[in-house]
Amino acid sequence: MLRVGSVCEAGKSRLNKTGDWRTLRPQVTDKCNGCGICELFCPDSCIVLENKKAVIDYDYCKGCGICANECPKQAIEMEEERN
């Protein structure tokens, strides 16, 4: 069952690589236990779980920070994007 506010499929961002809009970049730390909450709340579905850890597809991540905000373990840190 999906929680209120979660997204079940990506919008149209998969048609274009939109990650270059980002000013902040989410970084998954070792605190990640693979609970999947970040994956549920990502509005562009650019987070997947691999080997019980969140992996972010930076080609599509806009750096909105929703994943970091929703993470119960505070395992995602927002850092300034560097080109």
N, C-alpha and C positions, 0 to 999 in steps of 0.2 A: 504494500500500500504506500502510495506517495504522500508525503507530508504537504500541508498547505504551504504554498510558495515555492515548491520545488518544480523543476523543469524536466520533462520526460524526453524531449528531443530538442536538438539545436534549432535555432532560427535559421535565417538565410546566410549566416556568416560563413558556413562551409563552402559557399560559392566563391568567396574572396578571402584571402589571407588578411585578417584584420589585426593581427598582433602588433603591427607597427604603430598603432594608435596609442599604445601603452606608455604611460609615464612611470608607473610602478609595476614591479615584477614580483609575483608570488614565488616564494622559495619554500619547498617542503623540507622540513628538518627531520632529524632522527626521532623526534617525538611522535611522528605519524605511526598510528597503529592500524591503518587501513580500514577504518570504520565506514568510509564511503559517504559521509555526510557532505563533504565538499563536492563530490561527484554529483550528488543529487541537486545541490543548489547552484551549481555553475550554470549561468544563463546561456552559455554558448557550448555546453557539453564538451569542453576541451580538457576535462580531467578524467582519467581512467585509473583503475587500480591494477597495479602489476606487482606481483610478489608481496602482497599485503602492504603496499605503499602507494600513495597518490603520485601520479605522473601527469605533468601539465604539458599540453601541446602549445608551445609559445607562438606557433604560427597563427593561432586563433585567439589566444588569451588577450583580453583588452586591459587586464590589470584592475578590474573593478573592485577586487578585495572581498567580494562576498564569501569566497571560500575561506579566507583567513578569519573573517568575522564569524562564520558559522562553525568553525572547527572547535570541538569541545576540548581538545588537547592543546590548543594554541600551537599547532605543529606547522602552521603556514605563516611565514613572515613576509611582509611587504617591503621590498627594497627598491630604491631608486633605479630606474632603467638606465643602463649605460649602453651607448651605441658602439 
